[in-house]
Amino acid sequence: TNTKIRNTLAAFMFTGDDVFKLVKDLSGGEKGRLSLAKLMLSEANLIILDEPTNHLDMTSKEILENAINNYTGTVFYVSHDRYFINQTASRILELTNTKIINYLGNYDYYEEKCEELTKTYAPAIEKEKKVTSTSSGKQDYLERKAEAARTRKLKNDISKVEKKLKKKKTD
């Protein structure tokens, strides 16, 4: 209906004569907001966005946050904008080489869980080092090789988590 369209356009800062502008006459930011408004009006139950806050000004980001938070369907997006993720996400999926890890919460919750994982795996690696160094003379070649592979995997996992945490803290 016209009322629904006008209300949606108003939510995306199109008021007064703005609603009668031709698309070709809109600025880049206005075109972006119009595209988002069209998505919200489409009544799709799934929206997929790639870096949705890139090239948006602060006002447009806030409008997008509100639209996503009020959207009744599922929004799946990839973003490096931590503030945006924290404001809009209720679930974060971390993709690794071997699995998908599901975190039910926002970005702060995700960081907290990553830190917990780091603390959990760090003592296990130290224990693996001690076992390998004290009993390596007793193990046959295949056992030592398997043990070293497990240790490398744990070290790599911890290193990746530590790098992510360090990167997130510097951003």
Residue frames relative to the residue before (quaternion, step in Angstrom):
aa qw qx qy qz dx dy dz
T 1.0000 0.0000 0.0000 0.0000 0.00 0.00 0.00
N 0.6550 -0.5221 0.3778 0.3944 3.54 -1.27 0.40
T 0.6329 0.5410 -0.3347 0.4413 3.57 1.00 -0.80
K 0.6608 0.5038 -0.3042 0.4658 3.57 0.92 -0.91
I 0.6514 0.5094 -0.3096 0.4693 3.58 0.97 -0.87
R 0.6661 0.5000 -0.3038 0.4627 3.60 0.88 -0.93
N 0.6545 0.5117 -0.3128 0.4604 3.59 0.96 -0.86
T 0.6545 0.4965 -0.3126 0.4769 3.57 0.99 -0.81
L 0.6459 0.5060 -0.3231 0.4715 3.59 0.94 -0.83
A 0.6418 0.5154 -0.3241 0.4662 3.59 0.98 -0.79
A 0.6292 0.5361 -0.3340 0.4530 3.59 1.02 -0.77
F 0.7274 0.3694 -0.2167 0.5362 3.57 1.19 -0.56
M 0.5878 -0.6517 0.3156 0.3609 3.56 1.25 0.69
F 0.4765 0.5908 -0.4980 0.4193 3.59 0.96 0.82
T 0.1397 0.7958 -0.5691 0.1527 3.55 -0.32 1.28
G 0.8094 0.2767 -0.1949 0.4799 3.55 -1.30 0.27
D 0.8411 -0.1375 0.1312 0.5063 3.54 -0.92 -0.99
D 0.4666 0.6888 -0.4394 0.3386 3.61 1.24 -0.27
V 0.6525 0.5454 -0.3237 0.4148 3.58 1.01 -0.76
F 0.6948 0.4609 -0.2765 0.4778 3.59 1.21 -0.33
K 0.4468 0.6920 -0.4575 0.3348 3.60 1.26 0.00
L 0.4519 -0.6368 0.5462 0.3032 3.54 -1.20 0.59
V 0.6108 -0.5755 0.3937 0.3750 3.58 -1.07 0.69
K 0.6427 0.5404 -0.3304 0.4310 3.60 0.97 -0.79
D 0.6865 0.4773 -0.2805 0.4714 3.61 1.19 -0.47
L 0.5375 0.6343 -0.4016 0.3840 3.61 1.26 -0.08
S 0.4972 -0.6181 0.5118 0.3299 3.56 -1.20 0.55
G 0.7013 -0.4563 0.3323 0.4355 3.57 -1.28 0.16
G 0.6659 0.5013 -0.2977 0.4655 3.57 0.95 -0.88
E 0.6473 0.5126 -0.3123 0.4698 3.56 1.04 -0.81
K 0.6314 0.5212 -0.3341 0.4670 3.58 1.03 -0.75
G 0.6338 0.5276 -0.3231 0.4642 3.57 1.03 -0.78
R 0.6657 0.4910 -0.2989 0.4758 3.58 0.94 -0.91
L 0.6314 0.5304 -0.3296 0.4597 3.58 1.03 -0.78
S 0.6372 0.5237 -0.3267 0.4616 3.59 0.98 -0.82
L 0.6552 0.4985 -0.3102 0.4754 3.58 0.97 -0.82
A 0.6336 0.5233 -0.3318 0.4632 3.59 1.00 -0.80
K 0.6408 0.5184 -0.3218 0.4660 3.58 0.99 -0.82
L 0.6248 0.5338 -0.3378 0.4589 3.59 1.02 -0.77
M 0.6839 0.4905 -0.2907 0.4552 3.56 0.89 -0.93
L 0.6784 0.4790 -0.2871 0.4774 3.58 1.09 -0.64
S 0.5621 0.6456 -0.3781 0.3524 3.59 1.19 -0.43
E 0.2818 -0.7925 0.4861 0.2372 3.58 1.25 -0.40
A 0.2777 0.7385 -0.5513 0.2711 3.57 1.08 0.69
N 0.3891 -0.7244 0.5076 0.2573 3.59 -1.06 0.61
L 0.7532 0.2276 -0.1711 0.5929 3.60 1.30 0.00
I 0.0308 -0.7649 0.6434 -0.0032 3.53 -0.93 0.99
I 0.1356 -0.7750 0.6144 0.0595 3.57 -0.92 0.97
L 0.0348 -0.8097 0.5848 -0.0359 3.56 -0.74 1.12
D 0.1949 -0.7609 0.6093 0.1087 3.58 -1.06 0.80
E 0.8259 -0.1560 0.0443 0.5399 3.56 -0.52 1.24
P 0.0074 0.8738 -0.4861 0.0058 3.60 0.74 1.03
T 0.6998 0.4692 -0.2950 0.4507 3.62 1.09 -0.45
N 0.4366 0.6873 -0.4765 0.3316 3.61 1.22 -0.06
H 0.8563 0.1254 -0.1307 0.4838 3.54 -1.03 0.90
L 0.5422 0.5835 -0.4309 0.4241 3.61 1.17 0.43
D 0.4140 -0.6646 0.5502 0.2901 3.56 -1.09 0.67
M 0.7308 -0.4463 0.2844 0.4312 3.58 -1.29 0.26
T 0.6492 0.5208 -0.3239 0.4499 3.58 0.93 -0.86
S 0.6688 0.4946 -0.2987 0.4678 3.57 0.93 -0.89
K 0.6158 0.5365 -0.3466 0.4614 3.59 1.07 -0.70
E 0.6545 0.5067 -0.3112 0.4669 3.57 0.95 -0.86
I 0.6297 0.5231 -0.3290 0.4707 3.57 1.01 -0.80
L 0.6542 0.5093 -0.3070 0.4673 3.57 0.96 -0.90
E 0.6267 0.5343 -0.3345 0.4581 3.61 0.95 -0.85
N 0.6756 0.4898 -0.2942 0.4660 3.58 0.86 -0.97
A 0.6525 0.5188 -0.3184 0.4513 3.57 0.94 -0.87
I 0.6724 0.4815 -0.3018 0.4743 3.59 0.91 -0.86
N 0.6709 0.5020 -0.3063 0.4518 3.59 0.91 -0.86
N 0.7186 0.4163 -0.2467 0.4995 3.60 1.12 -0.59
Y 0.5044 0.6618 -0.4141 0.3690 3.58 1.28 -0.19
T 0.3595 -0.7704 0.4907 0.1910 3.59 -0.81 0.97
G 0.6431 0.5100 -0.3315 0.4651 3.60 1.19 -0.30
T 0.6260 -0.5072 0.4274 0.4102 3.53 -1.31 -0.40
V 0.1207 -0.7621 0.6326 0.0668 3.55 -1.00 0.89
F 0.0808 -0.7733 0.6288 0.0049 3.56 -0.73 1.12
Y 0.1451 0.8124 -0.5533 0.1134 3.58 -0.60 1.06
V 0.2991 -0.6820 0.6346 0.2066 3.49 -1.38 0.41
S 0.1546 0.7963 -0.5689 0.1353 3.57 -0.79 0.99
H 0.2859 -0.7258 0.5967 0.1882 3.53 -1.23 0.58
D 0.5131 0.6421 -0.4042 0.4013 3.57 1.32 0.02
R 0.2899 -0.8140 0.4804 0.1506 3.56 -0.01 1.34
Y 0.6365 0.5249 -0.3396 0.4516 3.57 0.93 -0.81
F 0.6511 0.5182 -0.3030 0.4645 3.57 0.93 -0.94
I 0.6462 0.5110 -0.3169 0.4700 3.59 0.92 -0.92
N 0.6706 0.5134 -0.3013 0.4427 3.56 0.88 -0.96
Q 0.6988 0.4778 -0.2683 0.4598 3.58 1.04 -0.76
T 0.8090 0.3305 -0.1385 0.4660 3.60 1.02 -0.71
A 0.6654 0.5403 -0.3194 0.4041 3.61 1.05 -0.62
S 0.1315 -0.7523 0.6382 0.0971 3.53 -1.15 0.72
R 0.7617 0.1360 -0.1055 0.6246 3.56 1.35 -0.06
I 0.1062 -0.7767 0.6189 0.0488 3.56 -1.01 0.87
L 0.1707 -0.7671 0.6124 0.0857 3.54 -0.94 0.95
E 0.1492 -0.7726 0.6131 0.0708 3.56 -0.76 1.09
L 0.2057 -0.7851 0.5767 0.0933 3.55 -0.71 1.11
T 0.0760 -0.7768 0.6245 0.0294 3.57 -0.80 1.06
N 0.7197 -0.4181 0.3102 0.4593 3.58 -1.27 -0.10
T 0.8102 0.3002 -0.1215 0.4885 3.57 1.05 -0.73
K 0.8284 0.0945 -0.0161 0.5519 3.59 1.12 -0.39
I 0.3633 -0.6592 0.6012 0.2682 3.50 -1.43 0.06
I 0.1640 -0.7817 0.5965 0.0788 3.56 -0.80 1.03
N 0.2427 -0.7911 0.5552 0.0837 3.54 -0.76 1.15
Y 0.0580 -0.7791 0.6242 0.0043 3.59 -0.76 1.08
L 0.2226 -0.7859 0.5649 0.1174 3.59 -0.58 1.13
G 0.6220 0.4889 -0.3826 0.4771 3.55 0.08 1.31
N 0.6241 -0.5360 0.4043 0.3997 3.54 -1.31 -0.13
Y 0.7754 -0.3576 0.2357 0.4640 3.58 -1.28 -0.20
D 0.6122 0.5452 -0.3559 0.4487 3.61 1.00 -0.72
Y 0.6425 0.5163 -0.3110 0.4732 3.57 1.00 -0.86
Y 0.6303 0.5408 -0.3213 0.4549 3.59 0.98 -0.87
E 0.6668 0.4979 -0.3026 0.4648 3.60 0.86 -0.93
E 0.6317 0.5407 -0.3214 0.4530 3.56 0.99 -0.87
K 0.6872 0.4776 -0.2809 0.4698 3.59 0.89 -0.92
C 0.6172 0.5320 -0.3473 0.4642 3.61 1.04 -0.68
E 0.6423 0.5160 -0.3145 0.4714 3.56 1.00 -0.82
E 0.6341 0.5221 -0.3253 0.4686 3.59 1.00 -0.80
L 0.6436 0.5196 -0.3228 0.4601 3.60 0.96 -0.82
T 0.6332 0.5285 -0.3286 0.4602 3.56 0.98 -0.82
K 0.6756 0.4863 -0.2937 0.4699 3.58 0.90 -0.90
T 0.6484 0.5267 -0.3161 0.4497 3.59 1.06 -0.72
Y 0.7490 0.4202 -0.2310 0.4572 3.59 0.84 -0.95
A 0.5549 0.6355 -0.3991 0.3591 3.62 1.06 -0.56
P 0.6871 0.4537 -0.3129 0.4735 3.69 0.78 -0.84
A 0.6177 0.5539 -0.3499 0.4350 3.61 1.04 -0.69
I 0.6474 0.5087 -0.3210 0.4681 3.58 1.01 -0.74
E 0.6368 0.5192 -0.3298 0.4650 3.58 0.95 -0.82
K 0.6442 0.5119 -0.3149 0.4730 3.58 0.99 -0.83
E 0.6299 0.5339 -0.3281 0.4588 3.59 0.99 -0.84
K 0.6314 0.5373 -0.3324 0.4497 3.60 0.98 -0.82
K 0.6777 0.5000 -0.2924 0.4530 3.58 0.88 -0.97
V 0.6543 0.5070 -0.3132 0.4656 3.58 0.90 -0.91
T 0.6646 0.5084 -0.3079 0.4527 3.57 0.91 -0.90
S 0.7134 0.4655 -0.2775 0.4442 3.59 0.83 -0.91
T 0.7229 0.4448 -0.2711 0.4540 3.64 0.95 -0.72
S 0.7987 0.3015 -0.1581 0.4961 3.58 0.99 -0.67
S 0.3743 0.7604 -0.4776 0.2316 3.61 1.21 0.12
G 0.6209 0.5504 -0.3455 0.4383 3.61 1.07 -0.60
K 0.6857 0.4899 -0.2721 0.4645 3.60 1.15 -0.56
Q 0.6591 0.5150 -0.3100 0.4520 3.57 1.13 -0.52
D 0.4460 -0.6517 0.5231 0.3205 3.54 -1.12 0.53
Y 0.7533 -0.4348 0.2614 0.4185 3.56 -1.29 0.30
L 0.6848 0.4952 -0.3001 0.4424 3.62 0.83 -0.91
E 0.6407 0.5158 -0.3312 0.4624 3.59 1.00 -0.74
R 0.6530 0.5054 -0.3177 0.4661 3.60 0.95 -0.84
K 0.6440 0.5267 -0.3185 0.4544 3.56 0.99 -0.83
A 0.6618 0.4968 -0.3020 0.4733 3.60 0.94 -0.87
E 0.6399 0.5258 -0.3157 0.4631 3.57 1.00 -0.85
A 0.6568 0.5075 -0.3066 0.4659 3.58 0.94 -0.88
A 0.6377 0.5247 -0.3287 0.4583 3.59 1.00 -0.77
R 0.6486 0.5038 -0.3191 0.4730 3.59 0.96 -0.83
T 0.6504 0.5157 -0.3130 0.4616 3.57 0.95 -0.86
R 0.6461 0.5161 -0.3205 0.4620 3.59 0.94 -0.87
K 0.6438 0.5254 -0.3203 0.4548 3.56 0.95 -0.87
L 0.6653 0.4898 -0.3093 0.4709 3.58 0.88 -0.90
K 0.6455 0.5160 -0.3212 0.4626 3.59 0.95 -0.85
N 0.6557 0.5067 -0.3108 0.4655 3.57 0.95 -0.87
D 0.6373 0.5223 -0.3257 0.4637 3.58 0.97 -0.85
I 0.6747 0.4817 -0.2970 0.4740 3.58 0.88 -0.91
S 0.6424 0.5315 -0.3247 0.4466 3.56 0.93 -0.87
K 0.6510 0.5110 -0.3144 0.4650 3.58 0.96 -0.84
V 0.6616 0.4962 -0.3058 0.4718 3.57 0.91 -0.89
E 0.6581 0.5054 -0.3149 0.4607 3.60 0.95 -0.87
K 0.6429 0.5154 -0.3262 0.4633 3.60 0.98 -0.79
K 0.6382 0.5199 -0.3245 0.4660 3.56 0.99 -0.84
L 0.6656 0.5000 -0.3065 0.4615 3.55 0.91 -0.91
K 0.6556 0.5102 -0.3121 0.4609 3.57 0.93 -0.90
K 0.6568 0.5075 -0.3085 0.4646 3.57 0.95 -0.90
K 0.6661 0.5070 -0.3014 0.4565 3.57 0.94 -0.88
K 0.6612 0.4999 -0.3123 0.4641 3.58 1.03 -0.71
T 0.6793 0.4794 -0.3003 0.4675 3.61 1.07 -0.66
D 0.6100 0.5222 -0.3585 0.4761 3.59 1.17 -0.52
